[in-house]
Amino acid sequence: MELISVIIPTYNGADFLAQALSSVAAQSDDFLEVIVSDDGSSDETLDIAQSFKDRLALEIKCLPRVGNWAKNSNRGVLAARGKFISFLHQDDFWDPQRLNALRQAMNVDKDASVFVHPSRYVSSGGRSLGVINCPFGRQGRLDGQQVFERLLVQNFIMMPAPLISRSAFWDAGGFDPKLWYTADWKLWLELSRRCAWHYINKPLANFRLHKNAQTVKSSGSTEDFRRQLTNVLEHYANSEATISTGVSARCAAEINVALASLFHRENVQWQPLMRSVKKLRVKSTVQLFKYSRIHERIGSRLLCGLLEPRPAAPKNAS
């Protein structure tokens, strides 16, 4: 049986790390190593990680602070020994049967380098907010071009979902440290062009929506956020094969920027969004709504706001 390395990049993750590690311990898989790659935490993160050493084959890497989750994740992979790797951020967690389902798929499809499944959105308290589905339809081996075209419109693959060949990860360049928001999206796109994928049509991981997530905080700069999205699109959406998909993808990017502005209570720049909408045709409109999973992403965030409303701004003293 192949060894799987679980990479957990951490930084001041005491609020949620115990649940993440517990979800790995619940897998009951003997061919598993866990690497906690810590980026200079100053809270109880390392103590919590240490407390799991009797339940997991756990290695803790205390590394100098870089302040970059992509670079910290790459550092974790450098320490990995497994043929396959899987990432679990400190605020996410897996279903107990996840690795069992992945092992079954690996036995069926021995040539695939990436195994993937849908994820659930959950609140900071762990309550389900709905599923973010992958628009693949059937279970089993995926066509690489179809994966690429769908992913180009929207990144619907959450970080705790993929299981990746370690060699394929490095062949694809790993996570790009320059991309604080889209490093995972860029990697999935590159992997879709390089290797075979296998799909498991069942949500097996949980992606937590909460106000202190690094990407949520960073998306407060609208222009920087747009640059992150544009960086990937300019790299992948300019070939003849992606003309119609590229139109859908650019519109989806502007929708994402508008949603981030609304979330951070900034003024929405409507003109770029309207320009991208006007370029849509029938085919690209269908692609946008089918592949972006926009109804699932907006619905989960609205539900999150209802369950965990942000505190009202303080009133001025009279």
N, C-alpha and C positions, 0 to 999 in steps of 0.2 A: 504494500500500500504506500502511495506517495505521501511524503511529508508535506504538510501545509504550514506556511509561516503566516501568522497574523500580525500585521503591523499596526500598532496603536500610537500615533503621534499625539503627545500630550503637552499641554501648557495650562497650569492652574485649572485643572479639570476636576477638582474635588467634588463638585456638585453631582456629577453624573458618572464618573469613572467606575465606581463600584458596580453599577448596573451593567455597564459595558463589559467589564471583566467577568461578571457573573454569567452573562449570556454566552460567553465563550466557554466557561467552565461547564455549562449545562449541555454542551455538545456531545459529551461522552465519547470523545475521539482521541485515541491513544497516539495517533501520528500527527501531532500538532505541537507547534512551538509558538510562543507569544513574545513579541518584542515590543516593549514600551520604549519609545524614543522620546525622551523628555527634553523640552526646549527651555530649561531653566526655571521650572516652576518654583513659586515661593509660597504656595499654600500646602495642603496636606496630600497633594497628588502622589508623591513618591511613597508616603506612608501607606496610602491605600493600595498602591501597586504591590508594595512589599507584602502586604497581608494576604495576597493571593498566591504566594510562592509555594504554599503547600497544596494548592489545588490545580496549578497549571505549570507546565514547563515554561517558565517565565524568565526572560532576560530583560533587565532594565538598563537602558543606556542614558546616563546623565550627561548631556552634551551642552556645550556653550550656547548661549542664547543667540538665535538667528532671527527670530520673529517672523518666520515664514513657514507656513504649514507644508507647502510643496517641498521645500528643501529639507525640512525635518522628516517628511515621509520618505524621501529618497535616502536619507541617512539610515532610516530604519531598514529599508530594503538591503542596504549594503551589509547589514548584519545577519540577514536571513540565510538559512540553509535549505529551505524547502524548494522543491521543484515548482510549486505553485504558491502564490502569495494572495492575501486578501487584506483589505484595509478596514479598520474599524475606528472611526473617530471617537473621542472620549465621551461625546454626548449622544452617540447612537448605540443601538444594541440589536442583536440577532434573535431570531426565533430559535427555539431549542432543536428543531429538526433540520436546520439549515444545512449543516455539513453532511448529514446523512443523505439529503436530497442531492447535494453536489457530488458526493461520492458515487451515487447511483448513476448520475449523468456522466461522470468521468469514465465509468465502466462501460457505458453504452457508446460513448464517442471519445475514443482514445486519441484522436488526432486534433481535437479542438484545443486551442490555446487560451480561450476566454469563455467562461461560463457566467451567465448573468440571469437575473430574475427581477421582478418588480419589487418595490418597497412600499411600506406604509409611512405616511406622515404621522407623527405623534406630537403632542404638546409637551411643554417642559415637565409636566407631571406624568407623562407617559400615556395620556389618553389618545385613542386613535382619532385621527383627523381625515381619514380616507387613504386610498391607495393611489400612488403614482404609477400608472401602468406603462409598459413598453409596447409600442404599436407594432408588434411582430405577428400577432395572431397565433399561429400554431407553435407547438413546442418542438424542440429538436434543433438540428443544424440550421444555421441562418446563412442567407446569402450576404456576402460582405458588402456588396454595393447597396443593397437595401438597408443594411444597418447604417452605412455611411450617410445615405440620403436622409434617413429619418433623424439621425443624430445631428445632422447639419442644421436642421430646422430648430431643434431644441435638445438640450441635454436632459434626458429623462432617466438617466442611470445615476442613482444615488451612490455616494461613496461606499456604503457598507454592502453593496450588492455584488460587484464583480469578483470572480476568482480568476487570476491571471497567471499564466506561465511566467516565471521570474525572468527567463531569458527573453521572452517576448516583451516584457516591460522595459528592459534595458535596450532592446533593439529598437523600440519605438521612442526612445529618448527619455523615458521616465517622466516625472512631473516637471514642467517648465517653471522654475522659481520666479520668473518675471511675471507670472500670471497668478495673482492672489485669488482670483475668482474663477477663472476658466481653465486652470491647469488640468483638472480632471477631464473636462470636455475635450480639450485638445488631445489628451492621451487616448481617450476612447475612440475618437475619430481616426487617429493614426493606427491604432490597433485594428480597426475595422478594415483598413486598407492593406494590412499586412498578414493577417492570420485568420484561422477558422474560429467561428463563434458557435456557441450552443446555448439555447434558451430554455429556461425552466419557467413555465407559466404559472407561477405561484409566488405571492409576496412572502419573502423569508427574512426580511430585515426591516428595521425601523429607523427612520430618519427624523431627528428631533428638530422642530421649529421653535426657536426661542430667541429673545432679543439680544442675548450676549454671544451668539454665534459669531465667529470671526468674519465670515462672509457677509453676514447681515450688517455688522458694524461698518465694514469696509465699503459696502454699496451706498453709503451715505453721500459719497462724492459722485454725482451723476456723470460728469464728464469722464472721470477715471473709470467708472463702471462701463460706460459706453466704449471706451478704448479697449478694455479687456475683451469685450464681445467682438469688437471690430478686428482686433488682432487675429483672432482665430478665423473669422469669416474671410478676411483678406488672404489668409493662407490657403483656405480650402474651397472657397466658393466662387472661384474665377475660371474654372475650366468649362469647356463646352458641355460636358456631361452634367453640370450642375446649374445650368442657366435658370430653369424654372424653380428648382429647389433653392437656389441662392436668393431669389426674390422673396420666397417664403421665409427663409432664414433671416434676412435683413429686417423684414417686418416683425418677426418674432423677437429679434434683438431690441427693436425700438419699443415694443410692448413691454419687454422686461425692464427697460430703462424707465418707462413711464410708471410701471408698478413700483419700482424701487423708490421713485420720487414721491409717490403717494404714501408709501409706507413711512418714509422719513419726513413726511409733511413738508416737502419742498414743492416749489412751483413746477408743474409738468411742462416740458417743452413739447408742445403739441405739433409744431410744424414738421420736425423730422419724422414723427409718427405718421402724420397725414400724408407726407410725401411717399413714404414706404407703402401705405395702404393703397394709394392711387396706382401704384405699379402692379398690384395684384391682378391676376386674371383668374379664370375659372379653375384651372389646374393648380395654380399656386395657392389659391384660397382654400381649396380642398386639402392640400398638403399642410397648410398652416394649422387648420383646425384638427386635422387627423394626427399630426405628428407632434404638435407643441404641447398637447395635454393641458391646454390653458385652463379648461374648466376644472380640472383636478387641482391644479396649482393654486388658482384663485379661490376655489371652494375651500381648500384646506386652510388657507390663510385667513379667510373670513371666519371660519369656524374657530380657529385658534384665537382670533380677536374676541369672539363672543365668550369663549371659555376663560380666557386670560386677558381681559382688557388692560391696556396700559393705564397707569395712574394719570389722573387729570393734571394739567399744568397748574401750578400754584397761582392763586389769585393775587393781584397786586394789593398791597396794604392800603387801606383807605386813610 
